[in-house]
Amino acid sequence: MSEFFSPYDADRPLMLKCSCGREHSVADHQAEVAADTAAIELRRRSLNSMFEAYSNEFIEATLVKAIFPQDAVRRRFLKAVGKSTAMAAIASVLPVASMQAMAQEKGALEKTNLKIGFIPITCATPLIMAHPLGFYQKQGLNVEVTKTAGWALIRDKMINKEYDATHFLSPMPLAISMGLGSNATPMNVATIQNVNGQAITLALKHKNNRDPKNWKGFKFAIPFEFSMHNFLLRYYLAEAGLNPDTDVQLRVVPPAEMVANLKAGNIDGFLGPDPFNQRAVYEEAGFIHVLTKDLWNGHPCCAFGTSTEFIQKNPNTFAALYRAVLTSAAMARDPANRELIAKGIAPAQYLNQPEAVLNQVLTGKFADGLGNIKNVPDRADFDPMPWQSMAVWMLTQMQRWGYVKGDVNYKQIAEKVFLLTDAKKHMKSLDQKVPDGAYPKFKIMGKEFDADKAAAYAKSFAISKAA
């Protein structure tokens, strides 16, 4: 039988359940997995071909633009002779094919055998998927993706150089670089792994107590102090008039242990990563009170990054990692791939979760634990842009809650840690859409955040550590 039993099964005939949570035979499941694996491989090859074609087209477009820098002249020339004739003429005097081949070649890799850490949550999808889909291998990298028990261990293994790169909570590289909770060690965010994808989940006994104003004395779990989970939960409680440092208890609990603590009554709820919000519903231990996308739609959660030292010593290897993870993120962003991705990351070496749970998270069609089926396609998304205004917001919250003392040079720290320019460069090389700017404004629970006014924003809250 399945490891987990639901009382909804009590009136059904006893039957064997597959580990994916569906009622079919193991043979049927294996046949489906084989078919889906083939489909994933076909899509991977299609993506690779597409990126190579885009690279060739970029070379051609760059040459034409260099020869005819004026837009009007260039358009008239192409209209008069056609693209094929134009490229043939240019090729007669310039080695276009050789230049295209050179564009496909990458600098020699300083290090090919790499160890990358991850926490088994859906936030790590791009980093994980790059492994079975062969995106690391295509870049000449032999990567071992290593499941890790908790965020403090991730931090320690990065500081001790046991991992070459890792899945981070996006505020962690800021904190580690500043020496908050550890020795100061410069770290960098290469890409955001996911946006949204979190929720506040409460124990079923609180289903008639949905107003946070009534939650004084509650015990909540968060995965780590330097996390968006901590900052968003604190923000949400404070907006309801509760001081998160005095009116409730916040406990650091590894994500994999949150549901068990909820069932045992050790906590009243948690703001945690998926799939554990959905797992609480699956095990009938809790209900989804609110998705964090409803607090800040498009908020960052986890990131992919490494130490500044690793980047300096291994620039070509770092660039290869960038390309692999960005390619994977582009695949994860496409809703058409979500069910296949759920199958790919469900096995024990990755998330070790029922496919039914992961499907609900990634497709956004899910049970909320209160008898409702919700359809929220962007419940989880995988936008890789490491916006520096996101980093500035995190710094304002570190300052608000006393993790950072005194004045903060927000933009200087943000620009040093969040590698937005590098991300844009590598996205452009893969012909991915590259948005403009570095400091877009955001709205958190209806209040606009402008990074240019960060100091005033940090002081604008009625409830804070200093208040």
PyMOL commands that set and color helices and strands:
alter all, ss='L'
color gray80, all
select helices_A, chain A and resi 7-9+26-67+71-81+83-91+96-104+122-129+135-138+151-159+172-178+204-206+212-214+228-239+255-264+276-282+292-294+308-313+315-333+335-345+355-363+388-400+410-417+420-429+451-458
alter helices_A, ss='H'
color red, helices_A
select strands_A, chain A and resi 113-118+142-147+165-169+187-192+195-196+198-203+219-222+249-252+269-273+286-291+302-307+365-367+373-375+380-381+442-444+447-449
alter strands_A, ss='S'
color yellow, strands_A
deselect
rebuild
show_as cartoon
